[in-house]
Amino acid sequence: MIEGEKEEHGIIFSLLNPPVPLGGNIISLDIYIDDLPVQRKSIFVSTSEMVINAAILSGTRPIPFKPYQSARFLVIMNGGLDNNKKRHKIVIMSRLEGFEEITVPFTFTDYLSGHEKERIVIPPDILSHTEPNASNGETIFKNFTTPLILSGKKAYVVCSSNGSLSANWTWMGVRYDNGGLYVPPARAFGRIIVEVSMNDGVRKRLPNFVVSSKHEHGVLYTVHDLAGLRVKRRLTVPFENKGFIMAIELELLGGVGSKNGLTKLAASAENTRSGKKCNIVRLHFMIDGNITSYGLAAISQNIAAKFNRKDNCLQISSAAIAKKEKLVEYFGTIGIAPRSVKPASLLTDSFDNDLELAYDIEIEEGKSVQIALVGTGSFSTADDCLAEFRFMRDNYDLLLRSTQDVFRQFAASTLSLRLSSDEKKKSSSAIKLVRAYEKARTAMQYLKGEYEGLGEGICAGLPRFPNYWARDTGWSLRGYLSIGDFHFARSVIDNFLGHQAKKATKGAVVGELPMIISGKAFLHTTTYGSADSTFLFPWAIREYVLSTGDIRYLQKRWDSIIRLVECGILKDIDGDGLVDHGFTGTAEKLPILDSTWMDHIDRRKSANDVQALFYESLVVGSELAEIVGDTYNKTRWSTRAKELQSTIDREYWNNKEEGGGFYYDTIRKDGSKDPSIRPNALVLLLTGAVKAKSQADAVLERIESEDMTTSWGVRTLSSRDPKYHPALYHDGAVWPLVTGWAALSEIKFGRREQAFYYINSMAERILTENGMFAETYRGDRPEPFNSCILQAWSVGMFVYALCEMMLGMKVNMLKNEIRFEPQLDESLSVENSVPMVFEHIMNAANSRGRFQIEVDSYHRKISVILKGWQGRRPEFLCDTSSYGINVSSS
């Protein structure tokens, strides 16, 4: 079925090898079924690299096939196959690049699977990974190699959308497999791939036979069809456990094959039970047993592997070499449930630590059998790791359900977004934003950590940065607070305040928060010296207090908040009114040139974004001082903020820059000023340090220029700059963080169309990556580069910017009022477009309940419905004069 068009009949099949000798670039492809040609526009091909329609193949747009590379083919056929004919002939005619006059025929025989018809949805743009409309149970024909992170609070896995714990990812220009189980600070197991062999003895990799994939509520569901054997997988990381569960259901489909069949499934089986035929299926689990400290950032260690016959599990350990070299010891345990199933074969002594567990599973025709692969990791003791394994193995089905419940509860307790029910009036742009928002919200749950010795926090990025960076946390908290995840946000803030510097040291001033909270054996140690991180937290505290009305928390933490704001004054070393910076901490395992967020380049001594965040902390601190009645600091900080704003206007504005001017990026130690065009100037806008609209417009128009803005986000440096390179971390790469800054700045200054452009570009990346959002992308193409698969401030800034655009909700429960200021672009306000519907929960001291907000951008009205409200009813106001507002109760 083509999205938006009539329903068609067709077939889908897989090949283990490419339809050409060895491989090469195919520039044209034809298929004949039972000697009849198929139109090229009806042929769709999916490899591990891409999905393409045969009609658009050409010398400039080939499809590459590597040696031994499998592929899936979907063919649309009027009337479908002849059901009375079991044996069919398929011929594939491929033309290779470099051999234009040679066509290679490839012929094979296939058999009808015998299972029920299913619906396949083909996206309108087959190269797009954005999800089309598909009902429950329908398969979307797409590429299933997208890397994914599934995570709990104590562990996470890197996998692919095909269900394997295997995912190729580029790091420092090299592409390799990052898959496996991570239990910080180690990767306990590397790549894990499942193969199946049956009566023909041929081992078939499950990823090559995936027909559907669904990722929701913390679980990845995949379905695989192998000529009469259907395999369903559920993969998850329980929220409170240090391991993963891969539940596998095997079903032998009835009425499949014959005595001449390729696999001879039912006909060759000699085992019977109750008169029904059975078959033996062997599952092979191929496991990379290399324990790697801190993911893949350090070297792998030699391991010892032994099979525990009592618990039927494989135990690995780095203990021997760790003890000898006084390193941290790592442990891993892996096996299957039920416990009674013993392996048919076992490999533990390979040179490169490749392990294999194989199990024979007997299946009765027409019935299904379920097992589960369970893996755990630890850096405490082997006994602890084994105890965790036993618990997860014996309770895997319960843990699967409880994981779904955790994610459903998170979704129900935070700000939800949907479109009203009229499908015909839903715009594709609105559908894209809603889907991206829901996936990003799930990703935010994945990024919650509670690791041993680190406490509770937001992982900066997975798989490489599971520890807590204050800067990443500060920006990401804007997303968590915007969706109402207040309890978690407070715990995160408290964790950092617990590490606040109480006295001056070589690397920190009084009141400073650590650059990073880390632990034993992590790549980074707990380090101070960040230029800007501390200034991000007063804003987060203010939002928490206003949204919850928790003034007692503010009073309790007031001394710490004073130190947060005052630390900026202490960092004005030369007395020019500006924060000075230059890395002074200790980062032995990671070179840091400077202490701004652009830590790979030198921006000393006074970068503009650092001054902007210090300004914001002064303004916010003054507001909080008024709430607690601290008139002394209120006046002093307010005065200092006005002085700083004047200094920024005087010292940083470069009116010589083309297009009306721009802000200098930094003032150097010698007093010279850096005119580089970077997105850091946006922080001046979004913090309110810039009041003049003319200057704000000049900055935004310069950022919007093609040398700064791409279709996938904003570059870190103008492509016209001689220092620019598309693969440099801070001198050309595209960051979702700064794209979020751009969106928020456009919203702040009423530039709706461009704000929507940036938010829409972020949504496209999230959907393309199946709910993930990388840290950085190349500056010349939308390819993740030198970055994590899932980055906290990437998804956090998208969620925050989307909420600001669609709702602009400002909650002040101290005044008992909620204000709205939606900034929806005209493309979301077309005639008869359906309203956006939000559901939110308020849990303030004297006012609590659920309320629904319906934003009708076409008719310019906001409808608020209170549900089960207790206590004082807030006053709902709209700060956008063109919108009307109506409040009711249900």
N, C-alpha and C positions, 0 to 999 in steps of 0.2 A: 504494500500500500504506500503510495507516495503521499507525503504530508500535504493535506489540503486538496487532494484529488480523489478520484474514484478508487475503489478497491480493486486490486488485481490478484491473479493467481501466480504462483511461482514456486521455485525450489531453492534450497540453500544446501551447499555441500562444502567440504573442506578437503584440502590436499596436504599431505605431509611434505611434499617436495614441490619446488616451483615448476610451472608448466613449460619450462625450457631447460635445455641441458645446462647444468651447473647454475647459471644465473645470468643476470645482465639487465639492462634497461629495456623494458618492453614499450614500444612506441605505438603498437596497435594490437588489438586482441579481438578474436571472433570465437564464438561458441556455436557448435552444432549439436543438437539433441535429437537422437534417433534420426540422424542425417538431415535434419531441418535446421536452417540458419536462424539465429536469434539476433534481433536488432541490437546494435551496440548500446543504444540508449537504455536498453533493458538489462544490461549487465553491470553489476557492481562488484568490485574486488576490494578485499581488505587484507593488508599484510600487517606485519608488526610496525611498519613505518607510517602507513597512510591508508586512507580509504578513497577510492576514486571510481568514477563512472567511465566505462570503456569508450563512450562517445567523445570524451575530451582528451584521450590519449594522443600524444603527438611527440615530435622530436624535441619540442621545447617543454613538454609536460609528460614525461614518461613515468612509468611505475617501476621502481627498482626491485629486482628479485636477487637475493643472495643465495649462495649454494646452501641447500638443505632447508631453505626457508619455507615454512608452511603459509597457506593463505586460505581465506574463505571466499566463496563466490555466491552471490545471490542473483538469480535469473528470473525476471518477470516473464510469465508465459500465459497467453490467453488460453483459458481452459485448463491449464495445468497439465500434469502428466496423466497418461492413460492408466487409471487404477487397475485395469484388468491385465496390465502387462507388468510383471515384476522386474524384468531385466531391461535395463536401458543403456544406451550407448551415448557417451558424451565425448565430443572432440573439441579440443581447444587449439586454435591456430594463433600463434604468437609471432610477431615480427620484432626482431631485436635491433636495437640501435647499433649501427656499424655494419649491419647485414641486411640492408634495405630490400635486397632482391631475394632473400631467403626466408621462407616461412616454415616454422617448425610445428608439425602436427603432434598432438599429445592426446592419446586415446586411453580411456579406462572404462571399466564397467562398475556401476553402482546399483544399490538396491534400496527400495523404499523402506524407510525406517519403521513404518507401521504405527507410529504414535499419532496422536490426534493432531489435527491441523492447528497451526498457531499463526498469529498475526505478527508480521514484521513491519515495523515503521521505518521508512527511509526519510531522513531529514531533507528538507528542500535543497539545501546546499550540502552535498555529501562530504565536502571538505570541512564543514563546520562541526564542532563538537558540542555546540549548544543543543540542549535537549528539546526535541519537538514534543508536541502533545502525544501522549501515549497512555492508553488506559491500562489498568492493572492486568498483568499477565502478558502484555504485548512486549515483543522484543524490538529494540532499536538497533538497526544494522549500523555498526560503527566500529572504530578502532578500540580494542580493549587493553591497550598497553599503557594507558595513563597511570603514572605512579600515584599512589595514595598513602596517606598516613592514617592509621587507625590507632587511637590512643586512649589509655586510661590515666589515672593520676600517678601511677608508679611504673608504667612500661608503655611501649608503643611498638608497632610493627610498620615496616616499609614494605608495601606490596604493590601489585598492579591490579587494574580493574578486572583482569581475568581470574583473580583469586589466588595467584601464586605469591609467596613471600619472595618476590624477585622483582626488581625495578631498576632499569638502567637510568642513570642520572649523571649529569655533567658536573664535575668539580675541578676547578682550576684548569679548564680546557680538556680534561680527560673524562671520557664517558665509561662508566663501569657500574656493576651491579651493587646497589646499596641495600638490597632487600634483606629482611631478617627481623629478629626480635631484639629490641633494644631495652635494656634495663639499666638506666643511667647509674654509674658512668661507663657502661660497657655495652657492646653488642654481643649478646650471649650466643646467638646463632646467626649465621649469615643466610644466604639464599637457600630457600626450601622450595623444591619443585616436586609435584606429584606426577607419576607416570602410572599407566594402567596396562596390564597385559592379560590376554585371555587365551583361548585355545590355539590361536594362530601363533602365539609366542612373541608377537611384535609388541614392543613397548611404545605406548602412545602417550605423549605429554598432554595433560588436561588443558593447558593454555591454548593449545592448537585447535581445540574442539569446543571452545566456549561459544554459546549461542545467545546468551543474555547475561546482563550484569546490572545490579541495582545496589546503590550505596545510600543507606538511610538509617537513622536512629542508631548510629554507631556500629552497624553491621554491614558487611559486604556480602551480597548474595550473588552467586553465579550458577549457571546451568550449563552442562556439557553433554553433548550427544556423541556417542561412539558406536555407530552401527549396531543399534539394538540395546546398548547399555546407556542409561541416562544417569548422570552424576550431578547431584545438587550439593553446593558447598555454602556454608555460612562461616564467615571469618570475623572474629572480634577480639578485642582486648578488654576483659572485664575491668570496670572502673577502679576497683580497689585491689587488684591483683598484679603480681609481677610475672605475667605470662600471657600467652595467646591461646585461643581455641579455634580450631578448624573442624567444624562438624561436617561430615561427609555422608550423604545418603546415596546408596547405590540401588538402582532399580533395573531389573531385567525385563525389558518390554516384551509382551506376549506377541505371538504371530510374526516373529521376525526371522528372516533368513530361510535357508533350505539346505539340503544336503550338499548343494553346490555353492553355498554361500562363502563369502570371504572369510568370515570368522567362524562359521559353522556353530554358532552360539547354541541354539536349542537342540539342533539335530545331533550334535556330537556329544552332548552331555550324557554321561552314564549314570550319574547320581540322580536318584529320584526320592521324592518324599511325598506321600499321599497320592502317588500316581502322577505328580507333576514333575516336569523336568527342572533340573538345577544346573547351575554352572559355577565354576570356580573362577573368581576374578582375583588377580594378584595386584595389590597396591604397592608401589615402590615410592618411598619417601627419600628423596636425595637431598642431603643436608650439608651445608657448608659449616663445618664444626669449628671454624676459626673464631676463638674469642678475641675480640678487638676492643681494647680500652678506648673509651670515649668515641664510640662509633667507628668511623674510618679515618679519624684525624690522627691516630697513632698506629704503630705497627701491630700486626697480629702476633700472638704468642703461641709457643708450642703448647700442646694440650695433651692430657691423658684422657682416654675414653674407655669406659667399661660398661658392660651390660649388667643391670641389676635384675636377676632372674626372679627374685621375690616379687618385685613390683612391675616386671616386664617393661622396663624403661632403660633408656640409654643416658648415662651420666658422663659429663665432661667436666674437666677442671684444668685450670692453669696453676693450681696450687703448688706443684713441685717447683716449677721455675720461679713462681712468685716468691716463695719462701727463700729460695737460694739467692735471688737478687733483691730481696726486701721490697717487692712490689705488692700492690693490692691483689688479693686472690679473687678469681672469678669462677663461677660455677654455672652449669646449665644442665637441665634435665628435660628429656623429651620421650614421649611414648604415646600409646593410643588407649582410648577407652572403647570397650570395656577392658578391665584389667586382665581378664582371663585369656584374651587373645594373645598368643605367642607369635613371635616373628618366624616367618618361613625361611628367611635368610637375613644375614647381618654383616655389615662391613664397618670395621672400626679402625683399621690399621693402614689406611692409605697414606702416602707421603705428604699430601697437601691437606690433610685433615678433612677430606671429603668422606662423609658418613652415609650409610644407607640402611634403612629399615624396610623390609618387605613383609607383607602379610597376605595370606590366602583367605579370601572371604567367600563363603558359599551362599549363593543367592537362588532362591526359588523363583521360577518364571512367574511374572505378574505381581511379584511382591518386592519389597524393598528392605534393605539392611542399612543400619546407621552405625557409624563409628565416629570417633573424634580424635584428631591429632592434637596433643596438648604439649606446649613447651613453656618452660619457666627459666628464669635466670636470677642470679644473686651474686653479691660480692661480700656476703657475710660468712656463711658456712655451707658445706655440701648438704648437711642435714636440713637446714632451713630451706634450701632450694628443693630438696626432695619432698619435704612436708608441704610446700606450696603446690608442687606438682600433684601430690596425692589428693589434696583438697580440690583442685581444679578438675582433675580427671574424674573424680567421683561425683562432682556436682556440675559438670559442664553444661548440661541442658538448662539447669536453673540459672547458671551464671549468664548464659546467652540471653535468657528472658529478662534477667535483672539489668543487664546492660541496656537493652532496649528501653526498659522502664526509666532508667536514669536519663537517657536522652529525651524521652517523651516528656518527663517531668521538667527538664530544663526548657524544652520548647513551650510547655504550658505555663511556666512561671516567668518567662521573659517576653519581651515585646514581639508579638507575631504579626506577620503581614500576609495578606491574601488579596485577591481581587474578588469582587462580588460575582455572583453565580452566572451571569449572562455570558456564556462562552462566545457568542457571535460578536460581542462588542469589545472583546479583550484585544488590545493592541499587542503586537509582538514585542515592542519595547517594554511595556509594562510587565508582560509575562517573564521576560528575561530578567528584569530587576528583581521581581519577586522570587524567582527560582535561585538567583545568585545570593539573595539575602538569606534565604533559608539554609543554603549550603554553607555560607560563611558563618552563620550562627552555630551550626554543628561543628565547624572547624574551630570556633572559639572554645567550645567545650573540650575538644581534643587537646587544646593547648594548656589546659589546667594541669598543674603538676603538684605533687606533694612527695618529694623525694627525701630519702633518708639524709638528715643533716641539713637540708635546705629549707624545710618548712613548706608552706603553701605559696604558690606563685604562678606566674604566667611564663611558660617556656618561650624564650625569644624566637626560636625557630626549630623545626624538626626536619631531618634527623640530627643536625649537628650542634644545635644550641639548646639543649633541654634545661640549662640553668637559667637563672633569672637576671636579666640585664635591666638596670633601673631606667635607662632611657627608653628601651623597647617597652617596658612595663608602663611607663608614664604615658606614652602615646597610645598604647593598646587599651589602657583603662578607659579612654574616651569611648571606645566601642562597647566595653562591658557595662559602663554606666549608662550609655544611651539605650541599652536594651533592658535596663532595670535589674542587672545581676548584682545587687547592692551588697549582699552578705559576703559574697566572694571578693568583691572589690575592696571591702573594708579589711578582710583578712590579708589581702595582698599588701595594702598600704601599711597595716600593722607590722607585717613581716619586715618591710624595709625600715620603718621607723625603729624597730628593734635593733637594727644595725647602724643607726645614726651615730656619727662620730660625736662623742661627748667631750673630747679634748683635741687640740691641734696635734697633728703628727706630721711626719715628713711628707706623707702622701695625701693628707686631708686637712681641711679646716673644720672648726667646730660647726656642727649642724649639718654637715655634708652627708648625703646618702652614698652607699657604695655604688661604684660603677656596675658591679656584678655581685650577686650572692651565689657562691659556688661551694663545692665540697671536695673531699679527698678523691684524688685520681681524675678529676675533671681536667679538661684542657686548660681552663682558666682558673685562677684562684680568686677568692673574694678580694676585690681591689677597689681602692678609692681613686679619685683624680678626674672624674668626669666633669666636663665644663658646664653641662646643662641639665643633667638628669634630675638634680635636686629641685630645680625650679618647676618641674612638671607636676609635682605632687600637691602643692597648694590648690591648684585647679581641681584635681581629682577629689581632694577632701571637701572643697566647697560644693561640688556637684553631689557628693554623697550626702552631705548635711542638708542641703536644700531639698533634695529629692525624698529624703526619709524624715526630715524634721528632727533628726537625732542631735539635738543641741548638746546633750550630755557628752556625746562622743567628742564634740568640738572642745568642750571645756576640759575634758580629760586629757586631750592631746595638745592643749594650747601651748605648753612650754616647748614641745617638739616642733610645732608649727612656727613659733617665733624663731627657733634655730634654723628652720628651713629657709625662711626669708632672709634672715640676717647673714647667712653664709654667703649670699651674693655680695653683700657689702664688704665682707671680709676678703672676698676675692678681687676687689679693686685694689690691686697691689700698688700701682703707681699713682693713685689718687685722681685719675682723670674722669671718674664717674662711670667707667666702663668695667665690666668683668674681664679680668685677664685669665688666660688659660694656656696650657702647655702641659702635656702629660707628665706627671710626677710620680705616678704609682708604680707598681711592679706587674709586668705582664711577660714573664719569662718565655712562655710558650707561644706568644702571639705578638708580633711587632705592632706597636701603636705609635704612630708619628705624632698624633695630636689627640686631644681629649674631646673634640666635638664629635657629632655623629659621623662626620666624614673623617674617620680616624686614620685613614690610609694616606692622607695628604696633610700638609702643614698649613694651617690657617691661623697660626698665632699672630697677634696676641689677643685680638678682640673681634671674633666673628659676629656677623650681624644677627644670626639666629639665636646665639647665646644671649645677646643683649635683649632681644625680643622676649625670650622666655623669662629673663630676670625681670623685665618690665611687667610681664603678666603676673609673676609671683608677688610683686609689690602691690599691684592693683588688687589682686585677689586677697592678699594678706590684709590689706586695709579694710576690705569688705568684711572679712571674718573677724577682724578686731572690733569692728562696730557691733557685730552680733554678740560678742562676749563682753562688750563694754570696756575694752582696752583702748581708751582715747589717746593715750600716749603714742602707742605704735600705729594706730590708725592715722594720726596726723603726720607722723614722721615718715611712714611708708608712702602715703599719698603724695607728700611733698617730693620725696625722692623719685617717685614714678614720673611726676611732671618734669623734673629736672632731666631724667634719663630720656624722656621722649624728646625734649628740646635738643639734647645732645645728639640723639640719633638723626633728627632732622638736619642738624647743622653739619655733622661729621660724615654721614654715610650717603647722603643724596648726591648722585653723580649726574648733573644736568648736561654733561657733555655726551652722554650716551645717546645713540640714535633712537628715535621714536619717542622723545619726550623725557627721557631720563630713566635711570635705574639706580639701585642701591649698590654701593661697594660691598664686596663680599666680606672683607675683613680689613682691619687696620693692623699693619705689621708692626713689629717691635721697633723698627726705625722710624715709624710715623708715616710711612708710605701706605697707599691704599690699593687694594686689589680690585681691578675693574671686571674681573671674570664674571660672565653671565651664568649664574647658578640659581637653582630654585630656592636657595636658603632665604632669599628676600621675601618669599611668601610667608614665612613665619612672622615677619614684621606685620604683615597684613592681617593674618588670622588671629594674632594676639591683641590687636587693637593699638599697637605701637604707632601705626600710621593712621592718621585721621583724614588727611587730605585726599579726597576722592580722585583728584587729578593725578596725584602720584600713584595711587593704587591702580587706577586704570592703565597708566603707563607701564607699570610692572606686569600687570596681567596680560596686556597686549603683547609685551615682549616675550613672556612665557608661552603665549599661544602661538608664536611664530614657529615655522616648520623646523628651525634648527634646534628648538627646545621641545616641542610637543610632537609626539608620534601618535599613531592610531592605537598604540597599546600603553601610552603613558608619557610621563615627562622625564627628559634626560637630566642627568646631574651636571652637565656642562654643555654649553652651546657647541654644536657640531662645527661651527665656524672657528672655534678656538684651536690654535695649533696644538694644545695639550690634549685635545679630544681623541679618544679611541673608543669604539663601540663596546669593547670588552673590558674596559677599565672600571673597577668598582665604583670610584667616585669621580671619574673623569670621562663619563660618557654613557654609563649604563643607565637604564630606565628603572626607577624604583616606584612601586605602588605607594610607598610612604609619601613621597613628594607629589605624586599624582593626587593623593588624598588632600595634601596641603592646597594644591591648586583648586580642587573642587570646592573645598571649604572657603577659600578666599573669594572665589567667584560668587558663591552663595552670599557671603557676608556683604559683598558690594552689589548685589542684585543682578548679577549677570547669569541669568538662569540657563540660557542656551549652552554656554560653554561649561557651566557646572554639570549639566546633564551629559555633555560630551565626555568629560573625564570619568564620571561615575559609570556611564555606559561602557566605556572602555575597560574599566575594572571588572564590571559584571561579566563581560565577554571572556576575560581571562579566567575567572573563577569557574565558569561553566565549561570552558575548554579543558580545564584541569580537573574536572569532576569534583569540585568543591575545595580543591587546594588553591593556594595563591602564593607564588614563590617570593623570595626576597628581592631579587633583581632580575632584569632581562637585558639582553644585548641592546645596544643603542641603535642597531641597524635592522633588527628583525625581532619579532616577539618570541624569542627563545630564552628560557631561563638559563642563567649563566652564573657560575661561582656562587651558588646560593642554596638555601634550604628549599625543600619541596613545599613546606607550609611555614609561613612567617607570620608571627603574631600581629605586628603592626600593619601588615598588608591587609589582612582580613578585618582587623579592628578599625582601621581608618576608612575602609570601604563601608562598613556598617554604620559608623558614626556619620560619614558624609551623606549616605543615603537617608538616614533618619533626619538629618538637618534639612535636606532638600524636600523630603516628602511631608515632614511634620513640622520641623523647627520647634519641637516641644520643649518648653522651659518650665520646669516644675519648681515651685517654691512653697513647701509645706509649712515653712515658718510664717508665711503670709497666707497660707491656705489657698493658693491660686495656681492654676496651670494655664500657660499661654501657648498658643500655636502661631507659627509663621511659615506656612508651606511656601516653597519656592519652586513649584513644578514648571517644567518647560512646556512650551506650547505643544510639542510633539506628544505629551502625555495628557493633553487637554482637548483632544479632537472631539468633534460633535458625537454625542451619544457614547463616549468612552465610559467604561464602568468605573465606579469609585474604588479607591484604595481603602482597604479595611484593616485597621490595626486593633489588636487586643492587648491590653496592658493591665498589670496588677499594681495597685498602690497598697503599701503596707507601712503607713506612717503611724506615729504615736496615737493620734486622735482621729485618724481618717484612714479607712482601709476598705478594699473591695476591688472588683474588676470593672474596667470600663472599655467600651468599644468606641473607636474613633473612625468615622467614615469621611474620607476626603474626596469630595466631588469637584475635581478641578475644572470641569467644563461649566458647571452651573455655579461655581465659586461659592461653595458652602461646605461647612464642616458640621457633621452630626455626631454628638456624643451621647452614648447610652450607658447609664450607670447600671451595674448588675450586682445585686446583693451588697449594696453599700452600707457600711457601718460607720457611725460617728459623723463628724462634720462633713458636709458636702463642699468640696472645693469650688471656687469660682473659676469658671472656664472662660478664657478671653482669647481673642484673635488679634494679633498685632499687624495683620495684613488687611488693610482697609477694604480691599476688593472682595474679601470673603465674609460671608455671614456665618453665624454659629448658632446651633440649636442644641439644647441639652434636655434629655429626658431620662426616665428610669424604667426599668423592666423588672 
